[in-house]
Structures are given as structure tokens and as C-alpha cells.
Amino acid sequence: MGTMMRIGLTGGIAAGKSTVAARLKQLGALHIDYDALAHQIVEPGGVALPQIVAEFGPDTLLADGTMNRPWIADHVFGANAAPGARERLDAIEHPLIYAEAARLEHEHPEAAIIIHDIPLLAEVIDDIPFAFDHIVTVEAPVCMRLDRMVEERGMSLEQAEARIRHQSSEEERRAIADIVIDSTHPLPEMLAQVGEIYAGWCAGR
């Protein structure tokens, strides 16, 4: 029996990463979803919320005790953001997300292949406390991703373009990846490629 294999999975927004992640999970991989962890730690009772309130003030909370996401979006990510605001938020959230990911790994010693699903992997690759056996990025042309975001997610074109601008570029993701999945291929073809990649990982353990 081989050792555990850790895979980093990334990709541009609306490029098809979630489809690839779902297929890998079906094939038997343990899937650690960093977006889900990021939401979990800022829910009421979450470990990050008191620290965010202490750092940014009471305006970060709504009356019901949940995070004031519009305020955060404006004052941390938007035009009114103070210099360094995003870095201050990341400094709170990222270590807590990494700790939760490590806990999930430890809870599943039986897992042969573990997928760390990280949209912003290219941005945090130098700081993340995990070493990856392989890094996969899922890519599609910007025009296709914009269409998907408008048609499938109900965003305006301006909102979709802003989301893409705030992510790493395709070139930056390709630079850290050793496997690139092109999601412009027909879905059955792409899923077959994912299956072949997974089989290769299993054989190589």
C-alpha cells in the first residue's frame, strides 16, 4: 500500500473546477473545499468572526450576528478599501483555513488521494503549509467563463469581469501546475481525462 498523495486543484472562476472536483470525489478522493472552509469560519460561532470584528470593527456584523458581507466587500475588496485591508483579512482567515484543512486530513487517515480545492492557490502557493505531489489547474477562455457567469450565475458582465480581475491570471496558474485540464472539451471527454489522471495517481502511489 502506498502513501497518501496530496493534490492541489485550482482554476479560474467558472472554468469548470467544481465539475472536476466532483468527479475526483466520485472516484474516491477526499475533497477538501477551501471555499466551504472560508464560509464555515465566518459563520456565527466560527473561529474567525470574533477576530474580524476585533480587527475591522462592529460594522462587520449585521444585527443578527452574521457577517456583513456587503460592508466587507466594500471596505476590504472595493474602491473604498483601506490600504492593506485585504492582507489584514487574509492574515486572520488563511491560517484558520489551513488548520481546518489539516484537521480534515488527520480525520481521514484512510484517504489515499486528498484533493485540496483552492481557487486562490496561485496567490498563496508560497505561504500555504502543504506540499503537493501534483497541482492541477482547470482552464477555459475568459470569454467562455464570462458567458457562464452571466448565464448560469446571474451576474452582470461588469460583476463577472471584476471577479476575474481579482483572481490570478491563467498564466500564473499554469506556472504552478503540472497538469492542465481544458474544460472547453465536451464534458464526457473532460471527465474521461480526469479518470485517466486519477488512475495514474492510484497506480503511482
Salt bridges, closest charged atoms under 4 A:
GLU55 OE2 - ARG88 NE 2.73
ASP74 OD2 - HIS75 ND1 3.85
ASP90 OD2 - ARG86 NE 3.86
ASP90 OD1 - HIS94 NE2 3.46
GLU100 OE2 - ARG103 NH2 2.30
GLU105 OE2 - ARG6 NE 2.74
GLU105 OE2 - HIS116 NE2 2.64
GLU107 OE2 - ARG103 NH1 2.23
GLU110 OE2 - HIS108 ND1 3.05
ASP117 OD1 - LYS17 NZ 2.57
ASP117 OD2 - HIS31 NE2 2.84
GLU139 OE2 - ARG173 NE 2.71
GLU170 OE2 - ARG174 NE 2.73
ASP178 OD2 - HIS134 ND1 2.73
ASP182 OD2 - HIS185 NE2 3.75
GLU189 OE2 - HIS185 ND1 3.62
